[in-house]
Amino acid sequence: MFPDHENPSNIAAAAAPAPSTNEASTSDQIALPVTEQAESANGVPATPAPAPAPQAAASAETPEAPAPAEAHGETPAVDAEAAAAAEEAAGSEEMSKLMQEYDEKQEAAASHEVIEVKVVAYTEHGVVVDLGGKTEGLIPAAEFAETEIPRPDPNATIEVQRSGEHKDGYEIVSYQKVLRRRTWEKIEATFKTKETITGKVVDRIKGGLVVDIGVRAFLPGSQYDLRPTQNLDELLGTEVQVRVTKLNRRRGNVVVSRRALLEEELHAKRAALMETLNEGQIVHGHVKNVTDYGAFVDLGGIDGLLHLTDLSWGRVKHPSDVVKPEQELDVIILKFDKEKQRISLGLKQLTPDPWVNAAEKYPAGGKVQGKIVGLVDYGAFVELEQGIEGLVHVSEMSWNKKVSHPSKIAKVGDVVDVVVLDIKPSDRRVSLGMKQAQPDPWLLTAQKYPVGTVITGKVRNIAEFGAFVEIEDGFDGLVHVGDVSWTGRVKIPHKVFKKGEPVTAKVLKIDAENRRVSLGIKQVNDIWGDWFKQHRVGQIVKGKVSRIATFGAFVELGENIEALCHNTEIEDRRRRDEGMGGYRPTTGPLKSAGPLEPGKEYDFKIIKISPETRRIGLSYRAAVKQIERKEIEQYRSTSKSSSTATIGDALKSKLSAR
C-alpha cells in the first residue's frame, strides 16, 4: 500500500505527546536556565548550570561593607536605582527568550500530533477536515493520487497527523502517515501473536514474491508451499494467507511465510491421524510423489512409502508403470512405527497371492506357455502369470546348441512353451526348461544313426583323450585315442587330428541318458569283423610269428590282425621243460619260443575268439597233433597197410615218397 517506508524515528517523534499548558507555565520551568531546557527537551539529563547572581542581592549586602559613597552624600542612592533598573531589564529579556523557546517547542510538538477530525468537504486540492476551534485542515490530494488509499467518506471521523504547515488558510495534515503507522502497529501485533494475515501477491522478484499486507512484504519461493512451486508467476494477483516470520521496522523489511501455516495444519492433521492408524488397516490416499524405488502416498496429513516390491505380484520395472502422481488409491498398512512416524504401505497385498496354489496349478513335469520378461547372462525369466515367474537356465534352452547367451535363442516379449522342472512355492521359485518342451533330439539321433553307422564330420575340438567330431549341428561324438588305429597306439591326439579336418568314423555306442556318442575310426575298415566272419574256433590257420614274448608268441594272421599263442600252447610242458633245461630268461629279446622262431610261418589252431575285445587265441601244439592225426587217417585210407599203422609208418611213407 505504501511505496516508501516511514523511518521509525520520525514515527516515534510524531507519536510523542505534546506537553500540557499547565506544565509549561510552571514558574519552576520558566526559572530553569536555557541550557537545561534544551537538554531536557532532547531527553538527556543535564547538569544544572549556576544561575547569575541578582544585582539586588549584591546591593543589599553592600551596606554591610564600608562604602565610599557615604562620604559623598546622595551619590550611592542614584547608583542603586540604576542597578535595579538594569537588573529588571536583564530579567525581562531573559524571560522573553524563555517564553519564545517554549512556544517553539510547543509548536514542534503540536506539528506531529495525531488527532481525530471530521471530513467536511472535497476540493480539487484535497480533503477538508474540521480541526475544531473554527480551524480547518487539508489532506493534500497527492496522498490519494500517488497511492491506492481511498478517500474517506463525507462526515466520516478519521485520524490525521498535524504537520505544522499552513497553506491557503488551511493547516496541512496527513491521512497517509496515520494509516501507515496503524498498519505497522497491526503488523507488529500479528508478528508477536503469530496470527494469520491476508495479503495479495503484487510482484514477482528474484527468489520469491512480493505480497501486499498493508506494506510490501517478501514471500520466499521456498515458503509458499510444502513442496517446491515450479511457476510462481501464475500466483500474481492472487490472495494468500501468510504469517509474519521476520520484521525490521527500522529498515522497513517484512518477511512472510505461507508454508508455516501449512505445516501447522499438517502437523495437526498428522497428530489426529496417527491415533487412528493400525497395521493391517486399509486406508485411502493419493500418490504424492513417484521415485525410482517406490511411491509416497499422502494419507491425509502423513505420508507412507509404497515400495516398488509391494506394488504388484508381478515384475515392475518402474513405479510409474503402476501408479501416477495425484492418483487416488486404496492401500494396506504393512508396518507402522508411531515413534518415528514411518508407514510402509502395500498395494499387491489387496489381491490374492498367486503362489498359494502355484504347486497345484503348475506341477513338475507339466507343459505350460509363458512370456519372456527378462534376459540375464545365466538364463531367461518367463512369466507364467502375473506374479509367478520361472527361470529357464541357459543349459535348459536348447538340446543341440551350446548357448553362449540367452539372447541368441530368445528375446523379451517372446511367447514360449516350457516344462516345469521344479517348483518351490515356499521359496517362490520355479525352474523351467525350454528344450524339454521339444522332442528329444538324442532319441532321434539314436534312430537316425544306429550303432554301426558310418558318418563323416569335422573335428570340432581336440582333447588329451581324443577328438570331438561334429555329427550334426550341435551333436558331437568322441573318437577315443584307443579307437584311432588297430595297430599303432596314439599318445598325442594333436599329432593325428587337426581342427576342422573331415573325419570318417563309425558309431560305436549311443548313450541318450548322458547325451554321449562314441565313435571309432579304426572300426570303419573292420578287417577284424571280416576275419571273424570267415573263421571259427577249431580251425587250422597259417600264421607268421611276428615277435616272441616271455608269455608266448604273437602271430600275424593277416594285415593288421594279430593273435597270441601262449607258451602253454606251443608244446607240451614236459618237452618245454626239457628244451629249456629248467631255465628261461625273463629279460632281453627272445630269439625263439620252443620250436617257433620269429619270421617263420607255422600252422596254428584257433582255440579262442573274442570279437568284442578283438582277441584271438592260438595253439601250435594242438595244430601239430591235429595235422598228425589227419595225415595218419589219410595214410590209412590210401595205403593197403594194416589199420594198426602208426604215425611212424605214415612218416616213413611220407619220407620215402620224397
Secondary structure, DSSP 8 states (H G I E B T S, - for coil): --SS---HHHHHHHHS----HHHHT-HHHHHS-HHHHHHHHTT-----------HHHHHHHGGGS--GGGGGSSHHHHHHHHHHHHHHHHHHHHHHHHHHHHHHHHHHHHTT-EEEEEEEEEETTEEEEEEETTEEEEEETHHHHSSS-----TT-EEEEEEEEEEETTEEEEESHHHHHHHHHHHHHHHHHHT--EEEEEEEEETTEEEEESSSEEEEEGGGSSSS--S-SGGGTT-EEEEEEEEEETTTTEEEEESHHHHHHHHHHHHHHHHTT--TT-EEEEEEEEE-SSEEEEE-SSSEEEEEGGGT-SS--S-GGGT--TT-EEEEEEEEEETTTTEEEEESGGGS--TTTTHHHHS-TT-EEEEEEEEEETTEEEEEEETTEEEEEEGGGS-SS---SSGGGT--TT-EEEEEEEEEETTTTEEEEESGGGS--HHHHHHHHS-TT-EEEEEEEEEETTEEEEEEETTEEEEEEGGGS-SSS--S-GGGT--TT-EEEEEEEEEETTTTEEEEESTTTS-HHHHHHHH--TT-EEEEEEEEEETTEEEEEEETTEEEEEEGGGTS-HHHHHHHHTT----SS--S-BTTB-TT-EEEEEEEEEETTTTEEEEEHHHHHHHHHHHHHHHHHHHS-S-TT--HHHHHHHHHHH-
